Amino acid sequence: DAMVIQNPRYQVTQFGKPVTLSCSQTLNHNVMYWYQQKSSQAPKLLFHYYDKDFNNEADTPDNFQSRRPNTSFCFLDIRSPGLGDAAMYLCATSAGQRNGYTFGSGTRLTVV
Amino acid sequence: KNEVEQSPQNLTAQEGEFITINCSYSVGISALHWLQQHPGGGIVSLFMLSSGKKKHGRLIATINIQEKHSSLHITASHPRDSAVYICAARYGNKLVFGAGTILRVKS
C-alpha cells in the first residue's frame, strides 16, 4: 500500500547529541511536511518542501534542519537536542492544494 | 491571522449517542480537514471539504462557507471512536490546526 513511513517509531537521544529522523513516501507527492507535536498540543509546522523548494517557518529554531535528497525521502536533523525538543515528530505529504494530506505514524523523541 | 477554533475541548458520550464537534475558521481557506489521532499515534485524515457535506460510514462532515463553520458528526458512537479529533484549515500549502477535541465514548 502506498504510504508515509517514519523511522524510527521511538528515538531516545542524549542531550546535545545530533539526531536524524527519517520519512519516506511511496505516494510520489510533491509536498512534504515536518510537524512537531508536544503533549496535549496541536501539531506545529516546522518546515515543508514543495518539490525541492525548502520553506522554513519563521519561528522554527535554527537547531532544526531538513534535507530532501529526492521525492521519496525527507529527513529532520536536530543538531543539538535539548530537553524541550522532546516531542512527537510527524511527517506528512500532499499532492498539492486540491489534495488531502497523508500522515506518517510519527517518531516520538525522548531527550535524556 | 489565520486561526481555527474548535469546540468542545473535551467530550464524553455514552455508546450509541450522536456526537457533534464544531470548528470555525477565518477567511481564505482552500479546504477544511478533519483528522483523527489516537493516543500516542499518528494522524489519520478523515475528510477534506471545500463545500457541502461528506459521509463515510458513521462519520459525516459538513461545511458552511458563508458562516466559516464546519461540523463533524458521529452517529451511533462506539468506544473505538475514542480519540482526538482535529479540525485543520488549509491556507495555500499549509494547515492551521485547531486545538483538538478529546472524545471518550463509554460503553
Backbone of each chain as ProteinMPNN parsed JSONL, in Angstrom:
{"seq_chain_A": "DAMVIQNPRYQVTQFGKPVTLSCSQTLNHNVMYWYQQKSSQAPKLLFHYYDKDFNNEADTPDNFQSRRPNTSFCFLDIRSPGLGDAAMYLCATSAGQRNGYTFGSGTRLTVV", "coords_chain_A": {"N_chain_A": [[0.842, -1.189, 0.0], [0.454, 2.229, -0.762], [2.104, 4.688, 1.132], [3.113, 6.694, 4.0], [6.052, 6.522, 5.692], [7.621, 6.514, 8.763], [10.692, 6.487, 10.415], [12.894, 6.131, 13.232], [10.179, 4.58, 15.135], [10.226, 5.183, 17.8], [12.586, 7.184, 19.416], [15.431, 7.641, 21.314], [17.572, 10.043, 22.512], [20.66, 11.585, 23.527], [21.082, 14.536, 25.45], [22.112, 17.223, 23.563], [23.272, 15.617, 21.6], [23.512, 15.049, 18.188], [20.683, 14.158, 16.171], [18.841, 12.283, 13.775], [15.803, 12.1, 12.098], [13.728, 10.131, 10.006], [11.732, 10.109, 7.021], [9.779, 8.507, 4.651], [8.104, 8.132, 1.505], [5.709, 6.553, -0.596], [4.003, 7.642, -2.307], [4.53, 9.475, -4.191], [4.119, 12.18, -3.784], [4.428, 15.715, -4.097], [4.78, 17.543, -2.093], [6.15, 17.773, 1.113], [6.027, 17.619, 4.647], [7.183, 18.601, 7.892], [6.167, 18.263, 11.194], [6.038, 19.308, 14.593], [4.857, 17.956, 17.554], [3.889, 18.564, 20.723], [3.032, 17.282, 23.97], [-0.448, 17.102, 24.406], [-0.869, 19.252, 22.739], [-1.548, 21.047, 19.659], [-0.3, 20.002, 16.447], [2.685, 21.574, 15.258], [3.876, 23.348, 12.577], [7.059, 22.871, 11.251], [8.712, 23.028, 8.936], [8.397, 22.892, 5.323], [8.652, 21.147, 2.209], [8.224, 22.052, -1.107], [8.323, 20.298, -3.786], [11.652, 20.627, -4.533], [11.96, 22.944, -3.264], [12.588, 24.588, -0.321], [10.858, 25.504, 2.588], [10.904, 27.36, 5.357], [9.479, 27.743, 8.557], [8.952, 30.829, 10.249], [9.385, 30.817, 13.003], [10.753, 28.516, 13.553], [13.294, 26.91, 15.269], [16.858, 27.416, 14.757], [18.244, 25.172, 15.313], [16.969, 23.087, 14.157], [17.016, 21.334, 11.162], [16.524, 20.406, 7.729], [16.474, 17.94, 5.148], [15.97, 17.006, 1.777], [16.64, 14.669, -0.215], [15.577, 13.388, -2.444], [12.425, 12.793, -4.171], [11.14, 10.894, -2.612], [12.176, 10.77, -0.016], [12.615, 12.419, 3.137], [14.37, 14.2, 5.6], [14.714, 14.978, 9.043], [16.84, 16.866, 10.88], [18.17, 17.295, 14.036], [20.27, 19.364, 15.515], [21.467, 19.851, 18.03], [19.988, 18.509, 20.372], [17.732, 19.616, 22.843], [16.191, 19.365, 26.129], [13.697, 20.423, 25.806], [13.01, 19.746, 23.258], [11.905, 17.303, 23.169], [9.333, 15.431, 21.878], [6.551, 14.474, 19.749], [7.255, 13.821, 16.421], [5.958, 14.524, 13.369], [5.557, 13.479, 10.065], [4.255, 14.498, 6.964], [2.564, 14.243, 3.808], [1.547, 15.682, 0.669], [-0.261, 16.08, -2.395], [-0.662, 18.548, -3.35], [-2.523, 21.68, -3.354], [-5.191, 21.045, -3.85], [-5.536, 18.585, -2.867], [-5.652, 15.947, -0.382], [-4.025, 15.312, 2.818], [-1.506, 12.998, 3.807], [-0.481, 11.344, 6.613], [2.389, 10.239, 8.426], [3.131, 7.727, 10.954], [4.496, 8.896, 12.94], [7.375, 9.884, 14.928], [8.415, 9.389, 18.125], [10.29, 11.373, 20.098], [12.614, 11.209, 22.656], [14.572, 12.991, 24.937], [17.418, 12.616, 26.817]], "CA_chain_A": [[0.0, 0.0, 0.0], [1.169, 3.497, -0.745], [2.014, 5.226, 2.472], [4.178, 7.522, 4.539], [6.695, 5.699, 6.721], [8.585, 7.238, 9.588], [11.596, 5.664, 11.214], [12.252, 5.027, 13.95], [8.929, 4.941, 15.792], [10.662, 5.787, 19.068], [14.0, 7.543, 19.387], [15.961, 8.248, 22.529], [18.87, 10.639, 22.243], [21.234, 12.309, 24.654], [21.118, 15.993, 25.39], [23.203, 17.761, 22.768], [23.792, 14.689, 20.588], [22.707, 15.185, 16.963], [19.789, 13.044, 15.856], [18.144, 12.412, 12.494], [14.568, 11.344, 11.92], [13.522, 9.972, 8.566], [10.385, 9.943, 6.485], [9.761, 8.116, 3.244], [6.743, 8.025, 0.973], [5.572, 5.852, -1.876], [2.844, 8.272, -2.952], [5.032, 10.418, -5.196], [3.602, 13.515, -3.519], [5.497, 16.696, -4.26], [4.936, 18.358, -0.892], [6.405, 17.019, 2.351], [5.968, 18.493, 5.81], [7.556, 18.13, 9.223], [5.466, 18.907, 12.299], [6.391, 18.953, 15.963], [3.669, 17.957, 18.402], [4.148, 18.314, 22.138], [1.917, 16.652, 24.671], [-1.716, 17.832, 24.523], [-0.886, 20.448, 21.889], [-1.739, 20.824, 18.232], [0.97, 19.95, 15.698], [3.251, 22.862, 14.858], [4.663, 23.175, 11.362], [8.463, 23.302, 11.328], [9.062, 23.426, 7.566], [7.886, 21.995, 4.298], [9.253, 21.178, 0.884], [7.394, 21.945, -2.303], [9.383, 19.719, -4.622], [12.942, 20.842, -3.887], [11.942, 24.257, -2.607], [12.508, 24.467, 1.128], [10.132, 26.606, 3.215], [11.103, 27.297, 6.788], [8.612, 28.635, 9.32], [9.741, 31.905, 10.85], [9.71, 30.545, 14.401], [11.444, 27.236, 13.702], [14.66, 27.189, 15.748], [17.978, 27.072, 13.874], [18.657, 23.84, 15.717], [16.253, 22.14, 13.312], [17.339, 21.415, 9.754], [15.873, 19.347, 6.964], [17.039, 17.586, 3.838], [15.102, 16.179, 0.935], [17.536, 14.282, -1.307], [14.772, 13.01, -3.611], [10.982, 12.923, -3.92], [10.627, 9.893, -1.671], [12.733, 10.836, 1.332], [12.827, 13.701, 3.775], [14.986, 13.979, 6.894], [14.719, 16.06, 10.034], [18.053, 16.821, 11.681], [18.207, 18.17, 15.203], [21.729, 19.434, 15.673], [21.84, 19.77, 19.446], [18.68, 18.398, 21.035], [17.555, 19.982, 24.241], [15.068, 18.68, 26.777], [12.461, 20.99, 25.264], [12.74, 19.21, 21.915], [11.186, 16.042, 23.297], [8.014, 15.614, 21.265], [6.242, 13.608, 18.608], [7.553, 14.49, 15.151], [5.075, 13.96, 12.353], [5.804, 13.779, 8.662], [3.038, 14.416, 6.154], [2.743, 14.549, 2.387], [0.369, 16.112, -0.058], [-0.015, 16.241, -3.827], [-0.935, 19.92, -3.726], [-3.591, 22.373, -2.634], [-6.514, 20.447, -4.055], [-5.478, 17.208, -2.406], [-5.57, 15.756, 1.056], [-2.759, 15.037, 3.453], [-1.269, 11.67, 4.359], [0.458, 11.477, 7.713], [3.08, 9.082, 8.954], [2.764, 7.341, 12.322], [5.221, 9.742, 13.873], [8.516, 9.424, 15.729], [8.406, 10.027, 19.451], [11.666, 11.642, 20.5], [12.91, 11.453, 24.073], [15.912, 13.525, 25.149], [17.812, 12.288, 28.199]], "C_chain_A": [[0.877, 1.238, 0.0], [1.009, 4.151, 0.616], [3.188, 6.128, 2.789], [4.751, 6.78, 5.744], [7.721, 6.54, 7.462], [9.406, 6.246, 10.415], [12.548, 6.543, 12.018], [10.925, 5.486, 14.555], [9.211, 5.639, 17.128], [12.167, 6.022, 18.985], [14.374, 8.187, 20.711], [17.34, 8.799, 22.184], [19.356, 11.382, 23.478], [21.182, 13.805, 24.406], [22.345, 16.433, 24.587], [23.734, 16.853, 21.676], [22.909, 14.753, 19.339], [21.878, 13.938, 16.687], [19.085, 13.34, 14.53], [16.916, 11.519, 12.491], [14.287, 11.26, 10.427], [12.061, 9.742, 8.225], [10.517, 9.528, 5.033], [8.323, 7.946, 2.798], [6.78, 7.3, -0.367], [4.448, 6.462, -2.711], [3.239, 9.197, -4.097], [4.431, 11.821, -5.034], [4.738, 14.531, -3.579], [5.72, 17.557, -3.018], [5.143, 17.447, 0.315], [6.566, 18.005, 3.5], [6.578, 17.794, 7.036], [6.826, 18.981, 10.258], [6.068, 18.423, 13.62], [5.117, 19.017, 16.799], [4.061, 17.604, 19.835], [2.865, 17.861, 22.806], [0.728, 17.596, 24.804], [-1.746, 19.129, 23.722], [-1.153, 20.068, 20.441], [-0.378, 20.71, 17.545], [1.383, 21.344, 15.245], [4.144, 22.625, 13.648], [6.07, 23.717, 11.575], [8.928, 23.829, 9.968], [8.36, 22.487, 6.591], [8.671, 22.189, 3.01], [8.144, 21.143, -0.152], [8.366, 21.562, -3.416], [10.715, 19.936, -3.917], [13.007, 22.168, -3.142], [11.658, 24.109, -1.123], [11.839, 25.711, 1.706], [10.189, 26.441, 4.721], [10.094, 28.211, 7.478], [9.478, 29.628, 10.094], [10.191, 31.57, 12.272], [10.329, 29.165, 14.611], [12.876, 27.5, 14.149], [15.724, 26.728, 14.743], [18.515, 25.677, 14.147], [18.033, 22.739, 14.84], [16.6, 22.404, 11.855], [16.607, 20.281, 9.039], [16.586, 19.135, 5.646], [16.007, 16.766, 3.075], [15.931, 15.781, -0.291], [16.804, 13.863, -2.583], [13.3, 13.096, -3.224], [10.524, 12.054, -2.761], [11.057, 10.107, -0.23], [12.852, 12.275, 1.824], [13.35, 13.428, 5.189], [14.85, 15.225, 7.75], [15.962, 15.867, 10.891], [17.919, 17.804, 12.836], [19.652, 18.206, 15.667], [22.176, 19.255, 17.118], [20.552, 19.702, 20.263], [18.733, 18.836, 22.491], [16.349, 19.263, 24.811], [13.738, 19.166, 26.218], [12.113, 20.495, 23.878], [12.076, 17.844, 21.961], [9.755, 16.239, 22.834], [7.752, 14.471, 20.302], [6.537, 14.418, 17.357], [6.783, 13.765, 14.05], [5.497, 14.43, 10.969], [4.474, 13.641, 7.92], [3.372, 14.756, 4.713], [1.426, 14.997, 1.783], [0.738, 16.268, -1.524], [-0.339, 17.651, -4.288], [-2.197, 20.431, -3.079], [-4.954, 21.689, -2.751], [-6.599, 19.026, -3.511], [-5.301, 17.13, -0.899], [-4.149, 15.519, 1.522], [-2.705, 13.562, 3.835], [-0.176, 11.801, 5.41], [1.156, 10.146, 7.992], [2.642, 8.815, 10.39], [3.505, 8.136, 13.379], [6.427, 9.067, 14.49], [8.456, 10.162, 17.052], [9.839, 10.142, 19.935], [11.729, 11.928, 21.992], [14.341, 11.937, 24.187], [16.285, 13.31, 26.609], [19.122, 12.973, 28.565]], "O_chain_A": [[1.907, 1.289, 0.672], [-0.082, 4.167, 1.185], [4.111, 6.307, 1.994], [4.033, 6.453, 6.688], [8.574, 7.189, 6.857], [8.88, 5.311, 11.017], [12.968, 7.594, 11.535], [10.593, 6.67, 14.487], [8.506, 6.57, 17.517], [12.919, 5.156, 18.538], [13.737, 9.136, 21.169], [18.175, 8.088, 21.625], [18.574, 11.754, 24.351], [21.234, 14.26, 23.264], [23.473, 16.055, 24.902], [24.578, 17.281, 20.889], [21.7, 14.538, 19.42], [22.314, 12.815, 16.937], [18.779, 14.489, 14.212], [16.983, 10.339, 12.836], [14.569, 12.195, 9.677], [11.276, 9.25, 9.035], [11.278, 10.127, 4.274], [7.437, 7.655, 3.601], [7.727, 7.414, -1.146], [4.0, 5.873, -3.694], [2.393, 9.645, -4.872], [4.257, 12.551, -6.01], [5.863, 14.248, -3.167], [6.746, 18.229, -2.908], [4.409, 16.479, 0.513], [7.156, 19.075, 3.348], [6.496, 16.575, 7.187], [6.849, 20.211, 10.222], [6.537, 17.291, 13.739], [4.388, 20.008, 16.758], [4.506, 16.492, 20.117], [1.767, 18.033, 22.277], [0.868, 18.735, 25.251], [-2.56, 20.01, 23.998], [-1.001, 18.91, 20.051], [0.601, 21.276, 18.031], [0.547, 22.179, 14.897], [5.057, 21.801, 13.692], [6.259, 24.852, 12.013], [9.467, 24.931, 9.867], [7.814, 21.45, 6.967], [9.263, 23.239, 2.761], [7.24, 20.311, -0.085], [9.125, 22.392, -3.917], [10.888, 19.464, -2.793], [13.995, 22.468, -2.471], [10.624, 23.574, -0.721], [12.202, 26.835, 1.36], [9.608, 25.515, 5.288], [9.875, 29.337, 7.031], [10.583, 29.307, 10.532], [11.265, 31.996, 12.697], [10.416, 28.699, 15.747], [13.602, 28.236, 13.482], [15.515, 25.781, 13.985], [19.168, 25.078, 13.292], [18.522, 21.61, 14.799], [16.497, 23.53, 11.369], [16.136, 19.33, 9.663], [17.218, 20.043, 5.105], [15.279, 15.953, 3.644], [15.92, 16.488, -1.299], [17.355, 13.972, -3.678], [12.968, 13.43, -2.087], [9.623, 12.434, -2.013], [10.367, 9.666, 0.689], [13.14, 13.202, 1.066], [12.849, 12.547, 5.888], [14.867, 16.355, 7.262], [16.122, 14.838, 11.547], [17.6, 18.978, 12.646], [20.19, 17.209, 16.15], [23.166, 18.573, 17.384], [20.084, 20.715, 20.782], [19.636, 18.481, 23.248], [15.583, 18.633, 24.083], [12.768, 18.411, 26.163], [11.033, 20.791, 23.368], [11.724, 17.285, 20.922], [9.046, 17.11, 23.338], [8.608, 13.617, 20.07], [6.118, 15.57, 17.244], [6.941, 12.563, 13.837], [5.755, 15.611, 10.741], [3.671, 12.76, 8.229], [4.339, 15.465, 4.434], [0.348, 14.729, 2.313], [1.888, 16.549, -1.862], [-0.298, 17.933, -5.486], [-2.866, 19.707, -2.341], [-5.768, 21.76, -1.83], [-7.613, 18.348, -3.677], [-4.873, 18.077, -0.239], [-3.202, 15.525, 0.735], [-3.728, 12.953, 4.147], [0.914, 12.302, 5.134], [0.579, 9.073, 7.814], [1.876, 9.586, 10.968], [3.185, 8.063, 14.566], [6.499, 7.84, 14.568], [8.447, 11.392, 17.098], [10.517, 9.138, 20.155], [11.001, 12.77, 22.516], [15.24, 11.346, 23.587], [15.581, 13.749, 27.519], [19.61, 12.816, 29.684]]}, "seq_chain_B": "KNEVEQSPQNLTAQEGEFITINCSYSVGISALHWLQQHPGGGIVSLFMLSSGKKKHGRLIATINIQEKHSSLHITASHPRDSAVYICAARYGNKLVFGAGTILRVKS", "coords_chain_B": {"N_chain_B": [[-4.812, 37.19, 10.972], [-4.522, 33.724, 10.594], [-6.737, 31.585, 12.022], [-8.019, 28.773, 13.842], [-10.749, 27.588, 15.491], [-11.979, 25.308, 17.804], [-14.58, 23.31, 19.161], [-16.39, 21.093, 21.395], [-13.697, 21.194, 23.863], [-13.267, 18.957, 25.355], [-15.087, 15.897, 25.355], [-17.417, 13.666, 26.529], [-19.214, 10.781, 25.902], [-21.984, 8.531, 25.824], [-22.077, 5.189, 24.685], [-23.537, 4.824, 21.504], [-24.641, 7.321, 21.312], [-25.282, 10.364, 19.467], [-22.845, 12.42, 18.117], [-21.418, 15.658, 17.986], [-18.929, 17.759, 16.763], [-17.523, 20.941, 16.618], [-16.201, 23.498, 14.435], [-14.623, 26.538, 13.707], [-13.365, 29.019, 11.447], [-11.068, 31.365, 9.908], [-11.127, 33.689, 7.107], [-10.366, 32.753, 3.678], [-9.572, 30.101, 3.326], [-8.503, 27.142, 1.578], [-9.343, 24.595, 1.862], [-10.937, 22.423, 4.256], [-9.979, 20.32, 6.81], [-10.675, 17.286, 8.5], [-9.323, 15.432, 11.063], [-8.085, 12.48, 12.722], [-6.701, 11.344, 15.746], [-5.246, 8.845, 17.594], [-4.34, 8.043, 21.001], [-0.918, 8.586, 21.486], [-0.436, 8.018, 18.851], [-0.153, 8.229, 15.222], [-1.551, 10.522, 12.818], [-4.689, 10.341, 11.231], [-6.273, 11.041, 8.234], [-9.56, 12.086, 7.93], [-11.583, 13.529, 6.507], [-11.605, 15.784, 3.731], [-12.779, 18.903, 2.97], [-14.316, 21.273, 0.831], [-16.691, 22.311, 0.265], [-20.202, 21.856, 1.075], [-21.094, 18.589, 2.033], [-19.837, 15.556, 3.388], [-19.773, 11.99, 3.661], [-18.777, 9.14, 5.465], [-19.134, 5.999, 6.267], [-20.076, 5.922, 9.596], [-19.46, 8.503, 10.005], [-19.897, 11.949, 9.416], [-19.25, 14.912, 7.7], [-19.638, 18.391, 7.531], [-19.697, 21.586, 5.887], [-20.037, 25.088, 6.05], [-19.605, 27.6, 4.037], [-20.216, 30.335, 3.959], [-20.697, 30.958, 6.632], [-18.322, 30.247, 7.708], [-17.767, 27.816, 9.014], [-17.573, 24.494, 10.236], [-18.678, 21.157, 10.822], [-18.242, 18.046, 12.493], [-19.799, 15.002, 12.599], [-20.671, 12.13, 14.473], [-22.403, 9.264, 14.155], [-24.293, 6.903, 16.091], [-22.307, 6.329, 18.147], [-19.291, 4.674, 19.26], [-17.179, 2.909, 21.583], [-14.67, 2.539, 20.307], [-14.417, 4.799, 18.827], [-13.227, 6.619, 20.401], [-10.885, 9.105, 20.677], [-8.659, 11.762, 19.641], [-10.011, 14.416, 17.898], [-9.329, 16.467, 15.241], [-9.621, 19.589, 13.785], [-8.574, 21.153, 10.861], [-7.504, 23.899, 8.991], [-6.849, 24.668, 5.659], [-4.531, 26.789, 4.289], [-3.377, 27.865, 1.445], [-0.468, 26.107, 0.954], [-0.351, 25.206, 3.534], [-1.361, 23.831, 6.687], [-3.449, 24.921, 9.279], [-3.945, 24.147, 12.537], [-6.679, 23.25, 14.672], [-7.223, 23.143, 18.246], [-8.025, 20.647, 18.926], [-10.354, 18.047, 19.854], [-10.982, 16.089, 22.566], [-12.343, 13.044, 22.588], [-14.278, 10.78, 24.365], [-15.833, 7.765, 24.437], [-18.07, 5.982, 26.249], [-18.851, 2.644, 27.202]], "CA_chain_B": [[-4.16, 35.973, 11.425], [-5.318, 32.544, 10.315], [-6.995, 30.853, 13.255], [-9.029, 27.726, 13.822], [-11.27, 27.363, 16.83], [-12.684, 24.055, 17.853], [-15.29, 23.059, 20.41], [-15.813, 21.363, 22.71], [-12.329, 20.74, 24.065], [-13.421, 17.579, 25.835], [-16.445, 15.403, 25.163], [-17.663, 12.29, 26.96], [-20.519, 10.339, 25.425], [-22.362, 7.143, 26.063], [-22.142, 4.433, 23.438], [-24.787, 4.96, 20.769], [-25.052, 8.723, 21.186], [-24.914, 11.173, 18.296], [-21.822, 13.361, 18.58], [-21.083, 16.77, 17.086], [-17.76, 18.588, 17.086], [-17.622, 22.143, 15.795], [-14.955, 24.161, 14.045], [-14.782, 27.789, 12.961], [-12.072, 29.408, 10.869], [-11.08, 32.707, 9.314], [-11.332, 33.679, 5.658], [-9.256, 32.453, 2.789], [-9.104, 28.717, 3.303], [-8.728, 26.398, 0.338], [-10.041, 23.368, 2.25], [-11.043, 22.184, 5.686], [-9.691, 18.907, 7.04], [-10.94, 16.656, 9.789], [-8.295, 14.425, 11.313], [-8.267, 11.693, 13.935], [-5.438, 10.908, 16.328], [-5.375, 8.02, 18.779], [-3.263, 8.355, 21.949], [0.422, 8.125, 21.121], [-0.407, 7.558, 17.475], [-0.1, 9.178, 14.128], [-2.799, 11.189, 12.451], [-5.408, 9.78, 10.086], [-7.145, 12.024, 7.603], [-10.927, 11.592, 7.793], [-12.269, 14.243, 5.425], [-11.194, 17.089, 3.231], [-14.007, 19.55, 2.476], [-14.297, 22.671, 0.414], [-18.093, 22.732, 0.248], [-21.206, 20.825, 1.236], [-21.168, 17.537, 3.042], [-19.286, 14.253, 3.01], [-20.135, 10.925, 4.606], [-18.011, 7.907, 5.36], [-19.585, 5.145, 7.354], [-20.862, 6.637, 10.623], [-18.934, 9.862, 10.11], [-20.421, 12.935, 8.474], [-18.633, 16.233, 7.859], [-20.315, 19.448, 6.779], [-19.039, 22.889, 5.93], [-20.823, 26.232, 5.607], [-18.586, 28.561, 3.624], [-20.64, 31.703, 4.327], [-20.555, 31.144, 8.074], [-16.955, 29.845, 8.051], [-18.017, 26.853, 10.082], [-17.661, 23.093, 9.843], [-19.017, 20.226, 11.897], [-18.021, 16.606, 12.324], [-20.801, 14.243, 13.341], [-20.501, 10.685, 14.565], [-23.672, 8.625, 14.503], [-24.174, 5.606, 16.787], [-20.918, 6.316, 18.612], [-18.781, 3.415, 19.797], [-15.931, 3.168, 22.317], [-13.487, 2.62, 19.435], [-14.334, 6.162, 18.279], [-12.492, 7.45, 21.355], [-9.662, 9.616, 20.038], [-8.662, 13.223, 19.496], [-10.468, 14.842, 16.574], [-8.695, 17.757, 14.98], [-10.036, 20.355, 12.611], [-7.426, 21.901, 10.352], [-7.846, 24.707, 7.821], [-5.734, 24.746, 4.722], [-4.275, 28.076, 3.667], [-2.312, 27.576, 0.493], [0.148, 24.802, 1.189], [-0.155, 24.984, 4.962], [-2.502, 23.539, 7.554], [-3.513, 25.522, 10.608], [-4.685, 23.168, 13.317], [-7.399, 23.568, 15.891], [-6.629, 22.571, 19.456], [-8.448, 19.25, 19.064], [-11.419, 17.655, 20.779], [-10.736, 14.764, 23.131], [-13.617, 12.331, 22.676], [-14.285, 9.5, 25.059], [-17.133, 7.115, 24.346], [-18.136, 4.94, 27.28], [-19.779, 1.549, 26.889]], "C_chain_B": [[-5.083, 34.793, 11.145], [-5.496, 31.735, 11.591], [-8.085, 29.826, 13.039], [-9.457, 27.494, 15.259], [-12.179, 26.147, 16.818], [-13.394, 23.94, 19.19], [-16.141, 21.801, 20.291], [-14.369, 20.876, 22.796], [-12.316, 19.28, 24.516], [-14.873, 17.156, 25.683], [-16.51, 13.949, 25.613], [-19.074, 11.917, 26.556], [-20.745, 8.889, 25.809], [-22.448, 6.443, 24.714], [-23.517, 4.589, 22.796], [-25.217, 6.401, 20.56], [-24.561, 9.345, 19.873], [-23.993, 12.284, 18.786], [-21.602, 14.43, 17.528], [-19.886, 17.521, 17.636], [-17.763, 19.75, 16.102], [-16.274, 22.804, 15.565], [-15.3, 25.453, 13.323], [-13.407, 28.284, 12.547], [-12.194, 30.791, 10.263], [-11.095, 32.582, 7.789], [-10.121, 33.127, 4.921], [-8.784, 31.017, 2.775], [-9.345, 28.105, 1.927], [-9.429, 25.077, 0.627], [-10.039, 23.258, 3.757], [-10.88, 20.675, 5.885], [-10.167, 18.495, 8.423], [-9.992, 15.47, 9.924], [-8.601, 13.708, 12.612], [-6.899, 11.235, 14.435], [-5.73, 10.097, 17.587], [-4.193, 8.297, 19.7], [-1.926, 7.76, 21.525], [0.579, 7.748, 19.67], [-0.265, 8.661, 16.459], [-1.487, 9.713, 13.821], [-3.381, 10.537, 11.206], [-6.321, 10.853, 9.531], [-8.529, 11.417, 7.403], [-11.619, 12.213, 6.581], [-11.461, 15.458, 4.994], [-12.417, 17.699, 2.547], [-13.688, 20.923, 1.944], [-15.714, 23.211, 0.298], [-18.968, 21.55, 0.625], [-20.972, 19.845, 2.359], [-20.512, 16.272, 2.496], [-19.628, 13.238, 4.083], [-19.241, 9.73, 4.355], [-18.376, 7.038, 6.547], [-20.457, 5.926, 8.318], [-20.399, 8.086, 10.777], [-19.509, 10.752, 9.007], [-19.723, 14.254, 8.751], [-19.372, 17.215, 6.978], [-19.505, 20.726, 6.876], [-19.995, 23.943, 5.389], [-19.831, 27.353, 5.318], [-18.939, 29.976, 4.084], [-20.412, 31.972, 5.809], [-19.166, 30.769, 8.567], [-17.008, 28.854, 9.222], [-18.112, 25.451, 9.497], [-18.009, 22.257, 11.062], [-18.648, 18.811, 11.498], [-19.046, 15.898, 13.208], [-20.418, 12.771, 13.342], [-21.843, 10.107, 14.989], [-23.397, 7.288, 15.184], [-22.758, 5.402, 17.315], [-20.577, 5.008, 19.34], [-17.499, 3.714, 20.549], [-14.684, 3.251, 21.438], [-13.364, 3.973, 18.742], [-13.548, 7.092, 19.204], [-11.131, 7.817, 20.768], [-9.687, 11.133, 20.165], [-9.05, 13.538, 18.059], [-10.01, 16.278, 16.348], [-9.256, 18.345, 13.692], [-8.819, 21.15, 12.142], [-7.83, 22.622, 9.076], [-6.622, 24.838, 6.933], [-5.678, 26.128, 4.103], [-3.102, 27.877, 2.718], [-1.771, 26.176, 0.721], [0.297, 24.458, 2.664], [-1.472, 24.661, 5.655], [-2.364, 24.31, 8.853], [-4.454, 24.657, 11.423], [-5.501, 23.826, 14.424], [-6.748, 22.84, 17.052], [-7.017, 21.111, 19.666], [-9.567, 19.076, 20.065], [-11.119, 16.239, 21.249], [-12.084, 14.093, 23.356], [-13.425, 11.023, 23.4], [-15.707, 8.948, 24.994], [-17.141, 5.937, 25.305], [-19.157, 3.877, 26.871], [-20.77, 1.354, 28.023]], "O_chain_B": [[-6.281, 34.853, 11.424], [-4.522, 31.258, 12.173], [-8.953, 29.978, 12.18], [-8.63, 27.237, 16.134], [-13.027, 25.985, 15.941], [-12.895, 24.401, 20.216], [-16.578, 21.466, 19.19], [-13.884, 20.211, 21.88], [-11.467, 18.489, 24.106], [-15.783, 17.966, 25.862], [-15.751, 13.106, 25.135], [-20.022, 12.651, 26.834], [-19.809, 8.138, 26.08], [-22.848, 7.047, 23.718], [-24.539, 4.495, 23.476], [-26.071, 6.676, 19.717], [-23.577, 8.91, 19.273], [-24.309, 12.997, 19.739], [-21.601, 14.148, 16.329], [-19.835, 17.871, 18.815], [-17.98, 19.565, 14.904], [-15.349, 22.693, 16.369], [-16.157, 25.473, 12.44], [-12.408, 28.005, 13.211], [-13.294, 31.324, 10.123], [-11.077, 31.472, 7.255], [-9.017, 33.046, 5.46], [-7.701, 30.732, 2.264], [-10.265, 28.495, 1.208], [-10.045, 24.497, -0.267], [-9.251, 23.905, 4.447], [-11.539, 19.868, 5.231], [-10.073, 19.257, 9.385], [-9.878, 14.63, 9.031], [-9.28, 14.24, 13.49], [-6.052, 10.799, 13.656], [-6.368, 10.581, 18.522], [-3.145, 8.743, 19.233], [-1.83, 6.566, 21.241], [1.615, 7.21, 19.282], [-0.257, 9.849, 16.782], [-2.464, 9.384, 14.495], [-2.664, 10.223, 10.255], [-7.057, 11.499, 10.276], [-8.664, 10.363, 6.782], [-12.17, 11.505, 5.737], [-10.739, 16.068, 5.783], [-13.014, 17.089, 1.66], [-12.89, 21.657, 2.527], [-15.92, 24.423, 0.24], [-18.555, 20.395, 0.518], [-20.687, 20.229, 3.493], [-20.615, 15.96, 1.31], [-19.757, 13.576, 5.26], [-18.978, 9.349, 3.215], [-17.981, 7.306, 7.681], [-21.457, 6.522, 7.918], [-20.926, 8.811, 11.621], [-19.594, 10.363, 7.843], [-19.614, 14.673, 9.903], [-19.695, 16.919, 5.827], [-18.734, 20.926, 7.814], [-20.681, 23.718, 4.391], [-19.288, 27.973, 6.232], [-18.074, 30.722, 4.542], [-19.991, 33.061, 6.198], [-18.865, 30.959, 9.745], [-16.377, 29.046, 10.262], [-18.657, 25.248, 8.412], [-17.673, 22.612, 12.192], [-18.73, 18.429, 10.331], [-19.143, 16.164, 14.406], [-19.913, 12.238, 12.354], [-22.355, 10.429, 16.061], [-22.402, 6.624, 14.894], [-22.093, 4.424, 16.974], [-21.43, 4.348, 19.934], [-16.793, 4.663, 20.209], [-13.737, 3.957, 21.782], [-12.334, 4.27, 18.138], [-13.239, 8.224, 18.831], [-10.335, 6.947, 20.413], [-10.62, 11.708, 20.725], [-8.478, 12.988, 17.118], [-10.27, 17.172, 17.153], [-9.347, 17.678, 12.662], [-8.117, 21.752, 12.955], [-8.429, 22.025, 8.182], [-5.511, 25.087, 7.402], [-6.633, 26.587, 3.477], [-1.96, 27.738, 3.155], [-2.51, 25.192, 0.687], [1.004, 23.51, 3.006], [-2.538, 25.143, 5.272], [-1.291, 24.347, 9.454], [-5.611, 24.456, 11.055], [-5.083, 24.813, 15.029], [-5.842, 22.028, 16.867], [-6.414, 20.416, 20.484], [-9.71, 19.859, 21.004], [-11.015, 15.311, 20.446], [-12.868, 14.518, 24.205], [-12.519, 10.251, 23.087], [-16.658, 9.589, 25.442], [-16.33, 5.017, 25.192], [-20.189, 4.183, 26.273], [-21.632, 0.479, 27.945]]}, "name": "protein", "num_of_chains": 2, "seq": "DAMVIQNPRYQVTQFGKPVTLSCSQTLNHNVMYWYQQKSSQAPKLLFHYYDKDFNNEADTPDNFQSRRPNTSFCFLDIRSPGLGDAAMYLCATSAGQRNGYTFGSGTRLTVVKNEVEQSPQNLTAQEGEFITINCSYSVGISALHWLQQHPGGGIVSLFMLSSGKKKHGRLIATINIQEKHSSLHITASHPRDSAVYICAARYGNKLVFGAGTILRVKS"}
